[in-house]
């Protein structure tokens, strides 16, 4: 039953995540495209002004393919690589667009690449050649292609990524809460003995304190059962050896001391509980009452 419940819930989260992701993807693609067009139009205006042209138009920026854009002009112009690189970099940064793209300057007549360069998030991977070598007056189109993976990790999947993470956290938290609640209900129906603030479930070989569950070995559990039945009383060493080991046909040497030491460690975080060694006699599970507030 638990497996079925978890599977249905996981499927629900998956479907919901896809819906949110799809909605966010479409919306952010449109936003990304619009911002790039603004950045490139402003770049085109800067290039015309550098060519002493304040009257001709920057033609509408076209998205030729997904994440590939074309900037074109009404008239011919000079292209100064230094200015082109600086203008695109400035406008991309101003609109917080991904800083990883390829720029190609295409001659309108020959359709050949007159100039190109590549920008990456890593400065070592930037390739910006021929700075200072200006392109002559001619008809040019400028093509800018953004790296697909960069865009997906940046703008396009920004909101959906947060939605997926949020849904994942909510799902894990809900599953954990459900599981803990079920475990709590199960434990509440089981018989236990009280040792200070601990609950000792002898049949499960387990100590529980709030959300802390401490597993016990079968021998540790057998010893603790005896101590639990004789809290704040001295239990003779011979009695412990006989009940836990010798009656089962097992001979032990220092095993008792070893297991007593292990039990002490189970209560090491509680100063009100200790297993005292009564020299020459045995041991005592001492539980100190906490002062009333």
Order of alpha helices (4+ residues) and beta strands (2+ residues): alpha-beta-beta-beta-alpha-beta-beta-beta-beta-alpha-alpha-beta-beta-beta-beta-alpha-beta-alpha-alpha-beta-beta
